[in-house]
Amino acid sequence: MSVSQRDQIEKAFEDIQKQDIALQNAVDKNLDSEDPLFFKNLENVQGDERDVIYISCTYGPQEYGAPVHQRFGPINRDNGWRRLNVLFTRSKKRMHVFSSMQHTDIVPSANTKEGVVAFRNFLEYAVTGRTSHPKITGNDADSDFEIDVASALYKHGYECEFQVGAAGYFIDLAVRDPGSPGRFLMGIECDGATYHSAKSVRDRDRLRQEILENMDWKISRIWSTDWFSNPESQLNPIIEELNSLRSEVIEPIPIEETSLNESEQRTLAFLDEGKDLTVEQALKHFDHQVISAESKGIDTDKKLPSTSMIDALIEFQPTTRSEFTEMIPQYIRTKVDPSKGK
């Protein structure tokens, strides 16, 4: 989903190759095939198709159990849904999706971009094989009765959305799951404007509820006359059912920070110092500050990257492994000592 994640995954794959000669030979052979392996980010995947596509979703909680920040990079843009549409149609046979969050971690609102909604629906489909497509309208309640019910539920820890659309119908109150706010636990029908404007008894009651329940909605109904005479008798059974349906609220577990070794500290210092440098300046600075310090006593053409390889990188500036293989001469690539790679 992002350039930095693409680079990190590609580097991790290359690290594994260095420990597995058979894998390295297979990858080298694959690069000469008609449809070679590629690592691409969301914005550069257009035009490429493969039998199998692996998608890594990038986004997720900062800490285990923490809510997911509703920021999704290029997906949040006006044309984000188009980029996703391209990505989701790249595989000919099979797709594997890796995600540290569920579709219910995405909490759409009336102003949520179409791309974010599409991303949520895709994750839901990847898990369940279908999508519920609830539509958050942002509309106000139809009556004071609905506001009264929503306020009572809020006191028990449940937030509600008014007039949520599903299957061409609108549910008076949709109750969110406190442990997974992107998921609705229940739809509550109140005998307000929606009920009175329905076309027929069949449409109003049996058919409407049947369709919604077939989409995994739990539907409850509260009559205003019963509510105003004894609200607790109407509310308590609903609270009991909601408590049985809700997810557990997980307390966030902070991610432990790991200490950096001397080499990692030098690399981090370089990244901070070299952020405003040109490619040539950055590579030479990196060679001087990090590579040379790690390669004392090693011939300049055997260290990794070697002096000649740095010159070639400055000239050709490859951005992927395949471009590196194509652009950097083989005699330069094979002369270095592979045991010095990290």
C-alpha contacts under 8 A as a table, 3 or more apart, distances in Angstrom:
res1	aa1	res2	aa2	distance
1	M	5	Q	7.08
1	M	6	R	7.52
1	M	41	N	5.24
1	M	42	L	4.83
1	M	43	E	7.95
1	M	56	S	6.99
1	M	57	C	5.97
1	M	58	T	6.06
2	S	5	Q	5.37
2	S	6	R	6.23
2	S	41	N	5.25
2	S	42	L	6.41
2	S	58	T	7.44
2	S	73	G	7.97
3	V	6	R	5.06
3	V	7	D	6.21
3	V	40	K	7.75
3	V	41	N	5.52
4	S	7	D	5.17
4	S	8	Q	6.20
5	Q	8	Q	4.98
5	Q	9	I	6.14
5	Q	41	N	7.87
5	Q	58	T	6.93
6	R	9	I	5.30
6	R	10	E	6.15
6	R	39	F	6.27
6	R	40	K	6.10
6	R	41	N	5.78
7	D	10	E	5.14
7	D	11	K	6.07
8	Q	11	K	5.15
8	Q	12	A	6.18
9	I	12	A	5.06
9	I	13	F	6.19
9	I	39	F	7.96
10	E	13	F	5.08
10	E	14	E	6.22
10	E	39	F	6.51
10	E	321	R	8.00
11	K	14	E	5.02
11	K	15	D	6.19
12	A	15	D	5.07
12	A	16	I	6.45
13	F	16	I	5.20
13	F	17	Q	6.39
14	E	17	Q	4.96
14	E	18	K	6.44
15	D	18	K	5.31
15	D	19	Q	6.98
15	D	342	K	6.90
16	I	19	Q	5.38
16	I	20	D	6.48
17	Q	20	D	4.98
17	Q	21	I	6.63
17	Q	23	L	5.82
17	Q	24	Q	5.05
18	K	21	I	6.81
18	K	24	Q	7.09
18	K	338	P	7.76
18	K	341	G	7.88
20	D	23	L	5.35
20	D	24	Q	6.29
21	I	24	Q	4.95
21	I	25	N	6.15
22	A	25	N	5.21
22	A	26	A	6.23
23	L	26	A	5.02
23	L	27	V	6.15
24	Q	27	V	5.15
24	Q	28	D	6.17
25	N	28	D	5.10
25	N	29	K	6.19
26	A	29	K	5.12
26	A	30	N	6.05
27	V	30	N	4.85
27	V	31	L	6.21
27	V	37	L	7.81
28	D	31	L	5.30
28	D	32	D	7.17
29	K	32	D	5.63
29	K	33	S	7.05
30	N	33	S	5.17
30	N	35	D	7.95
30	N	36	P	5.39
30	N	37	L	6.84
31	L	35	D	7.98
31	L	36	P	4.90
31	L	37	L	6.76
31	L	322	S	6.83
32	D	36	P	6.85
33	S	36	P	5.45
35	D	50	R	6.96
38	F	322	S	7.85
39	F	320	T	7.70
40	K	44	N	6.01
40	K	45	V	5.71
41	N	44	N	5.59
41	N	45	V	6.32
42	L	45	V	5.82
42	L	83	R	6.76
42	L	84	L	7.52
42	L	87	L	6.77
43	E	46	Q	7.37
43	E	83	R	6.71
45	V	48	D	6.03
45	V	86	V	7.61
45	V	87	L	6.68
46	Q	86	V	6.19
46	Q	87	L	7.30
48	D	90	R	6.50
49	E	90	R	4.66
49	E	91	S	5.76
49	E	92	K	6.86
50	R	53	I	6.37
50	R	90	R	6.49
50	R	91	S	5.25
50	R	92	K	6.00
51	D	91	S	5.37
51	D	92	K	4.59
51	D	93	K	5.03
51	D	94	R	6.46
52	V	91	S	5.40
52	V	92	K	6.72
52	V	93	K	6.03
52	V	94	R	4.90
52	V	95	M	5.61
52	V	96	H	7.74
53	I	90	R	6.95
53	I	91	S	5.33
53	I	94	R	6.64
53	I	95	M	4.89
53	I	96	H	6.37
54	Y	95	M	5.87
54	Y	96	H	4.77
54	Y	97	V	5.98
54	Y	98	F	7.58
55	I	95	M	7.48
55	I	96	H	6.19
55	I	97	V	4.84
55	I	98	F	6.06
56	S	97	V	6.15
56	S	98	F	4.80
56	S	99	S	6.25
57	C	97	V	7.43
57	C	98	F	6.16
57	C	99	S	5.22
57	C	100	S	7.75
58	T	99	S	7.08
58	T	100	S	7.89
59	Y	68	V	7.88
59	Y	72	F	6.93
59	Y	99	S	7.52
59	Y	100	S	7.27
59	Y	101	M	7.39
60	G	68	V	5.55
60	G	69	H	7.68
60	G	99	S	7.46
60	G	100	S	5.42
60	G	101	M	5.19
61	P	64	Y	6.36
61	P	65	G	7.10
61	P	66	A	5.52
61	P	67	P	5.83
61	P	68	V	4.52
61	P	69	H	7.05
61	P	100	S	7.54
61	P	101	M	7.15
62	Q	66	A	6.67
62	Q	68	V	7.25
63	E	66	A	5.33
63	E	252	P	5.80
63	E	253	I	5.78
63	E	254	P	5.49
63	E	255	I	6.03
64	Y	252	P	5.31
64	Y	253	I	5.25
64	Y	254	P	7.13
64	Y	255	I	7.76
65	G	249	V	7.84
65	G	250	I	5.00
65	G	251	E	5.68
65	G	252	P	4.40
65	G	253	I	6.63
66	A	250	I	7.51
66	A	251	E	6.99
66	A	252	P	4.75
66	A	253	I	7.73
67	P	105	D	7.09
68	V	101	M	7.85
68	V	105	D	6.15
68	V	106	I	7.26
70	Q	106	I	6.79
70	Q	107	V	7.43
71	R	76	N	7.12
72	F	75	I	5.49
72	F	76	N	5.62
72	F	116	V	7.31
73	G	76	N	5.75
73	G	77	R	7.65
74	P	77	R	5.43
74	P	80	G	5.82
75	I	79	N	7.58
75	I	80	G	4.04
75	I	81	W	6.58
75	I	83	R	7.51
75	I	84	L	7.46
75	I	115	G	5.20
75	I	116	V	6.01
75	I	119	F	7.96
76	N	80	G	5.88
76	N	113	K	5.92
76	N	115	G	6.17
76	N	116	V	6.16
77	R	80	G	4.97
77	R	113	K	7.13
77	R	115	G	7.34
78	D	81	W	7.61
78	D	113	K	6.72
78	D	114	E	7.40
78	D	115	G	7.45
79	N	82	R	5.42
79	N	83	R	6.90
79	N	115	G	7.17
80	G	83	R	5.30
80	G	84	L	6.46
80	G	114	E	7.33
80	G	115	G	4.64
80	G	116	V	7.65
81	W	84	L	5.07
81	W	85	N	6.08
81	W	114	E	5.98
81	W	115	G	3.77
81	W	116	V	7.42
81	W	118	A	6.35
81	W	119	F	7.89
82	R	85	N	4.99
82	R	86	V	6.40
82	R	115	G	7.54
83	R	86	V	5.24
83	R	87	L	6.36
84	L	87	L	4.95
84	L	88	F	5.98
84	L	115	G	7.16
84	L	118	A	7.69
84	L	119	F	7.33
85	N	88	F	5.28
85	N	89	T	6.41
86	V	89	T	5.48
86	V	90	R	6.65
87	L	90	R	5.58
88	F	91	S	7.41
89	T	92	K	7.86
91	S	94	R	5.94
91	S	95	M	6.19
97	V	126	A	7.47
99	S	102	Q	7.32
101	M	105	D	6.26
102	Q	105	D	5.43
102	Q	106	I	7.66
102	Q	123	L	6.86
102	Q	124	E	7.60
103	H	106	I	5.69
103	H	120	R	4.97
103	H	121	N	7.09
103	H	123	L	5.21
103	H	124	E	5.35
103	H	182	G	7.15
104	T	107	V	6.95
104	T	120	R	7.61
104	T	124	E	7.99
104	T	180	S	5.81
104	T	181	P	6.56
104	T	182	G	4.02
104	T	183	R	4.99
105	D	180	S	6.04
105	D	181	P	6.56
105	D	182	G	5.29
105	D	183	R	7.89
106	I	120	R	6.28
106	I	181	P	7.76
106	I	182	G	5.28
107	V	181	P	6.17
107	V	182	G	4.28
107	V	183	R	7.97
108	P	111	N	7.80
108	P	112	T	5.56
108	P	116	V	7.77
108	P	117	V	6.76
108	P	136	I	6.99
108	P	182	G	7.02
109	S	112	T	5.23
109	S	136	I	5.55
109	S	137	T	7.58
109	S	138	G	7.03
110	A	135	K	7.87
110	A	136	I	5.07
110	A	137	T	5.10
110	A	138	G	4.93
112	T	116	V	6.71
112	T	117	V	7.02
113	K	116	V	5.51
113	K	117	V	6.64
114	E	117	V	5.16
114	E	118	A	6.14
115	G	118	A	4.99
115	G	119	F	6.11
116	V	119	F	4.98
116	V	120	R	6.23
117	V	120	R	5.11
117	V	121	N	6.21
118	A	121	N	5.07
118	A	122	F	6.08
119	F	122	F	5.10
119	F	123	L	6.34
120	R	123	L	5.30
120	R	124	E	6.28
121	N	124	E	5.03
121	N	125	Y	6.10
121	N	131	T	5.80
121	N	132	S	7.75
121	N	133	H	6.87
122	F	125	Y	5.04
122	F	126	A	6.12
122	F	131	T	7.80
123	L	126	A	5.03
123	L	127	V	6.51
124	E	127	V	5.34
124	E	128	T	5.99
124	E	129	G	7.41
124	E	130	R	6.91
124	E	131	T	5.97
125	Y	128	T	5.18
125	Y	129	G	4.47
125	Y	130	R	4.67
125	Y	131	T	5.48
126	A	129	G	5.92
126	A	130	R	7.98
128	T	131	T	7.60
132	S	166	A	7.44
132	S	215	M	6.34
133	H	166	A	6.69
134	P	164	V	6.52
134	P	165	G	5.58
134	P	166	A	5.11
135	K	164	V	5.52
135	K	165	G	4.56
135	K	166	A	6.42
136	I	161	E	7.53
136	I	163	Q	7.47
136	I	164	V	5.12
136	I	165	G	6.54
137	T	162	F	7.85
137	T	163	Q	6.53
137	T	164	V	6.08
137	T	165	G	7.12
138	G	161	E	7.74
138	G	162	F	7.14
138	G	163	Q	7.62
139	N	162	F	6.34
139	N	163	Q	6.24
140	D	162	F	6.17
140	D	163	Q	7.47
141	A	144	D	7.34
141	A	146	E	6.13
141	A	147	I	6.40
141	A	162	F	5.54
141	A	163	Q	7.01
141	A	172	D	7.40
142	D	146	E	6.92
142	D	172	D	7.76
142	D	192	G	6.63
142	D	193	A	6.08
142	D	194	T	7.73
143	S	146	E	5.49
143	S	147	I	6.77
143	S	192	G	6.48
143	S	193	A	7.48
144	D	147	I	4.99
144	D	148	D	6.09
145	F	148	D	5.07
145	F	149	V	6.36
145	F	190	C	7.77
145	F	192	G	7.74
145	F	224	S	6.96
146	E	149	V	5.15
146	E	150	A	6.17
146	E	172	D	7.32
146	E	173	L	7.36
146	E	190	C	6.68
146	E	192	G	7.86
147	I	150	A	5.09
147	I	151	S	6.08
148	D	151	S	5.18
148	D	152	A	6.33
149	V	152	A	5.17
149	V	153	L	6.32
150	A	153	L	5.11
150	A	154	Y	6.13
150	A	159	E	7.33
150	A	160	C	6.12
150	A	173	L	7.43
151	S	154	Y	5.02
151	S	155	K	6.48
152	A	155	K	5.35
152	A	156	H	6.98
153	L	156	H	5.23
153	L	157	G	6.66
153	L	158	Y	5.32
153	L	159	E	6.97
153	L	160	C	7.89
153	L	239	I	7.74
154	Y	157	G	5.01
154	Y	158	Y	4.67
154	Y	159	E	5.38
154	Y	160	C	7.64
155	K	158	Y	7.25
156	H	239	I	7.75
157	G	178	P	7.23
158	Y	175	V	6.49
158	Y	176	R	6.42
158	Y	177	D	7.15
158	Y	178	P	6.46
159	E	175	V	5.94
159	E	176	R	5.62
159	E	177	D	7.98
159	E	178	P	7.67
160	C	173	L	6.03
160	C	174	A	5.36
160	C	175	V	4.50
160	C	176	R	5.92
161	E	164	V	6.56
161	E	173	L	5.72
161	E	174	A	5.17
161	E	175	V	6.63
161	E	176	R	7.68
162	F	171	I	7.33
162	F	172	D	5.57
162	F	173	L	4.89
162	F	174	A	6.51
163	Q	170	F	5.23
163	Q	171	I	5.14
163	Q	172	D	4.82
163	Q	173	L	6.26
163	Q	174	A	7.63
164	V	170	F	5.33
164	V	171	I	5.23
164	V	172	D	6.96
164	V	173	L	7.15
164	V	174	A	6.45
165	G	168	G	6.51
165	G	169	Y	5.60
165	G	170	F	4.37
165	G	171	I	6.32
166	A	169	Y	5.31
166	A	170	F	6.16
166	A	171	I	7.44
166	A	212	L	7.27
167	A	211	I	7.47
167	A	212	L	7.19
169	Y	208	R	7.55
170	F	194	T	7.81
171	I	174	A	6.53
171	I	187	G	6.12
171	I	188	I	6.83
171	I	189	E	6.40
172	D	187	G	7.29
172	D	188	I	6.16
172	D	189	E	5.37
172	D	190	C	6.40
172	D	194	T	7.53
173	L	187	G	5.67
173	L	188	I	5.03
173	L	189	E	6.65
174	A	184	F	6.23
174	A	185	L	7.52
174	A	186	M	5.90
174	A	187	G	4.54
174	A	188	I	6.36
175	V	184	F	5.43
175	V	185	L	5.62
175	V	186	M	5.36
175	V	187	G	6.33
175	V	188	I	7.78
176	R	180	S	7.64
176	R	181	P	5.47
176	R	182	G	7.03
176	R	183	R	5.88
176	R	184	F	4.46
176	R	185	L	5.80
176	R	186	M	7.66
177	D	180	S	5.13
177	D	181	P	5.06
177	D	182	G	7.33
177	D	183	R	5.67
177	D	184	F	5.74
177	D	185	L	5.63
177	D	246	R	5.56
177	D	247	S	6.61
178	P	181	P	5.55
178	P	246	R	6.96
178	P	247	S	7.05
178	P	248	E	8.00
178	P	249	V	6.79
179	G	246	R	6.80
179	G	247	S	4.83
179	G	248	E	5.35
179	G	249	V	4.28
179	G	250	I	7.16
180	S	183	R	5.80
180	S	247	S	6.50
180	S	249	V	7.78
181	P	184	F	7.42
184	F	187	G	7.64
185	L	217	W	7.48
185	L	218	K	6.88
185	L	242	L	6.76
185	L	245	L	6.56
185	L	246	R	6.78
186	M	217	W	6.08
186	M	218	K	4.70
186	M	219	I	5.86
186	M	220	S	7.38
186	M	242	L	7.46
187	G	217	W	6.55
187	G	218	K	6.00
187	G	219	I	4.87
187	G	220	S	6.38
188	I	219	I	5.79
188	I	220	S	4.85
188	I	221	R	5.53
188	I	222	I	7.25
189	E	219	I	7.28
189	E	220	S	6.17
189	E	221	R	4.59
189	E	222	I	6.27
190	C	195	Y	7.42
190	C	221	R	5.96
190	C	222	I	5.21
190	C	223	W	6.06
190	C	224	S	7.04
191	D	194	T	7.28
191	D	195	Y	5.25
191	D	196	H	7.21
191	D	221	R	7.99
191	D	222	I	7.06
191	D	223	W	5.69
191	D	224	S	6.41
192	G	195	Y	5.51
192	G	196	H	6.49
193	A	196	H	5.21
193	A	197	S	6.03
194	T	197	S	5.32
194	T	198	A	6.39
195	Y	198	A	5.56
195	Y	204	R	6.58
198	A	201	V	7.64
198	A	203	D	6.80
198	A	204	R	5.40
199	K	203	D	6.46
199	K	204	R	6.94
200	S	203	D	5.19
200	S	204	R	5.79
201	V	204	R	4.87
201	V	205	D	5.95
201	V	206	R	7.87
202	R	205	D	5.58
202	R	206	R	5.58
202	R	207	L	5.95
202	R	208	R	7.95
203	D	206	R	6.58
203	D	207	L	5.27
203	D	208	R	5.73
204	R	207	L	7.04
204	R	208	R	6.03
205	D	208	R	5.69
205	D	209	Q	6.13
206	R	209	Q	5.48
206	R	210	E	6.00
207	L	210	E	5.04
207	L	211	I	6.16
208	R	211	I	5.42
208	R	212	L	6.38
209	Q	212	L	5.19
209	Q	213	E	6.02
209	Q	219	I	6.97
210	E	213	E	5.23
210	E	214	N	6.14
211	I	214	N	5.16
211	I	215	M	6.65
212	L	215	M	5.15
212	L	216	D	6.80
212	L	217	W	5.47
212	L	218	K	7.92
212	L	219	I	7.70
213	E	216	D	4.94
213	E	217	W	4.64
213	E	218	K	6.10
213	E	219	I	6.97
214	N	217	W	7.15
220	S	238	I	7.55
222	I	226	D	7.37
222	I	227	W	6.87
222	I	234	Q	6.75
223	W	226	D	5.42
223	W	227	W	6.17
224	S	227	W	4.93
224	S	228	F	6.10
225	T	228	F	5.47
225	T	229	S	6.28
226	D	229	S	5.28
226	D	230	N	6.02
226	D	231	P	6.99
226	D	234	Q	7.21
227	W	230	N	5.36
227	W	231	P	4.31
227	W	232	E	7.82
227	W	233	S	7.93
227	W	234	Q	6.22
228	F	231	P	5.92
230	N	233	S	5.74
230	N	234	Q	7.04
231	P	234	Q	5.27
231	P	235	L	6.05
232	E	235	L	4.96
232	E	236	N	5.75
233	S	236	N	5.81
233	S	237	P	7.31
234	Q	237	P	6.52
234	Q	238	I	7.17
235	L	238	I	5.34
235	L	239	I	6.20
236	N	239	I	5.10
236	N	240	E	6.20
237	P	240	E	5.12
237	P	241	E	6.30
238	I	241	E	5.18
238	I	242	L	6.09
239	I	242	L	5.01
239	I	243	N	6.05
240	E	243	N	5.17
240	E	244	S	6.43
241	E	244	S	5.11
241	E	245	L	6.32
242	L	245	L	5.05
242	L	246	R	5.94
243	N	246	R	5.47
260	L	263	S	7.89
260	L	264	E	5.61
260	L	265	Q	5.91
261	N	264	E	5.32
261	N	265	Q	6.16
262	E	265	Q	5.09
262	E	266	R	6.33
263	S	266	R	5.20
263	S	267	T	6.33
263	S	290	V	7.36
263	S	294	E	7.63
264	E	267	T	5.03
264	E	268	L	6.08
265	Q	268	L	5.09
265	Q	269	A	6.09
266	R	269	A	5.09
266	R	270	F	6.15
266	R	289	Q	7.14
266	R	290	V	6.13
267	T	270	F	5.04
267	T	271	L	6.27
267	T	286	F	7.90
267	T	290	V	6.26
268	L	271	L	5.12
268	L	272	D	6.34
269	A	272	D	5.18
269	A	273	E	6.14
270	F	273	E	5.06
270	F	274	G	5.68
270	F	285	H	7.70
270	F	286	F	6.51
270	F	289	Q	7.06
270	F	290	V	7.69
271	L	274	G	5.27
271	L	275	K	6.03
272	D	275	K	5.84
273	E	276	D	7.63
274	G	277	L	5.26
274	G	282	A	5.73
274	G	285	H	7.51
275	K	282	A	7.96
277	L	280	E	7.91
277	L	281	Q	5.64
277	L	282	A	5.46
278	T	281	Q	5.13
278	T	282	A	5.88
279	V	282	A	5.11
279	V	283	L	6.11
279	V	314	I	6.64
280	E	283	L	5.35
280	E	284	K	6.23
280	E	314	I	5.49
281	Q	284	K	5.31
281	Q	285	H	5.90
282	A	285	H	5.02
282	A	286	F	5.93
283	L	286	F	5.00
283	L	287	D	6.07
283	L	310	I	6.81
283	L	314	I	7.59
284	K	287	D	4.97
284	K	288	H	6.17
284	K	310	I	7.60
285	H	288	H	5.16
285	H	289	Q	5.97
286	F	289	Q	5.23
286	F	290	V	5.45
286	F	291	I	6.59
287	D	290	V	5.69
287	D	291	I	4.68
287	D	292	S	5.80
287	D	305	P	7.97
288	H	291	I	6.34
288	H	292	S	5.46
288	H	293	A	7.29
289	Q	292	S	6.66
289	Q	293	A	6.48
290	V	293	A	5.30
290	V	294	E	6.31
291	I	294	E	5.14
291	I	295	S	6.09
291	I	303	K	7.83
291	I	304	L	7.41
291	I	305	P	7.55
292	S	295	S	4.98
292	S	296	K	6.18
293	A	296	K	6.10
295	S	298	I	5.58
295	S	303	K	6.30
298	I	302	K	6.60
298	I	303	K	6.19
299	D	302	K	5.27
299	D	303	K	6.45
300	T	303	K	5.63
300	T	306	S	5.68
300	T	307	T	5.90
301	D	306	S	4.71
301	D	307	T	5.95
301	D	308	S	6.62
301	D	335	K	6.90
301	D	336	V	6.16
302	K	305	P	7.91
302	K	306	S	5.85
302	K	335	K	6.12
302	K	336	V	3.91
302	K	337	D	5.16
303	K	306	S	4.85
303	K	307	T	7.94
303	K	336	V	5.79
303	K	337	D	6.20
303	K	340	K	6.69
304	L	336	V	6.09
304	L	337	D	6.83
304	L	338	P	7.38
304	L	340	K	6.09
304	L	341	G	6.09
305	P	309	M	5.82
305	P	310	I	6.29
305	P	336	V	7.46
306	S	309	M	5.05
306	S	310	I	6.21
306	S	336	V	6.61
307	T	310	I	5.17
307	T	311	D	6.41
308	S	311	D	5.09
308	S	312	A	6.30
308	S	332	I	6.84
309	M	312	A	4.96
309	M	313	L	6.04
309	M	328	I	7.34
309	M	332	I	6.19
309	M	333	R	7.41
310	I	313	L	4.97
310	I	314	I	6.16
311	D	314	I	5.17
311	D	315	E	6.32
312	A	315	E	5.04
312	A	316	F	6.05
312	A	317	Q	7.73
312	A	328	I	6.27
313	L	316	F	5.38
313	L	317	Q	4.93
313	L	318	P	6.81
313	L	328	I	7.35
314	I	317	Q	5.54
316	F	327	M	6.57
316	F	328	I	7.77
318	P	321	R	7.74
318	P	323	E	5.20
318	P	324	F	5.25
318	P	327	M	7.06
319	T	323	E	6.52
319	T	324	F	7.25
320	T	323	E	5.23
320	T	324	F	6.18
321	R	324	F	4.94
321	R	325	T	6.22
322	S	325	T	5.10
322	S	326	E	6.21
323	E	326	E	5.01
323	E	327	M	5.83
324	F	327	M	5.31
324	F	328	I	5.61
325	T	328	I	5.87
325	T	329	P	7.72
325	T	330	Q	7.78
326	E	329	P	7.56
328	I	332	I	7.03
328	I	333	R	6.98
329	P	332	I	5.55
329	P	333	R	6.55
330	Q	333	R	4.97
330	Q	334	T	6.01
331	Y	334	T	5.37
331	Y	335	K	6.03
332	I	335	K	5.39
332	I	336	V	7.03
333	R	336	V	6.22
334	T	337	D	7.91
337	D	340	K	5.83
337	D	341	G	7.74
338	P	341	G	5.48
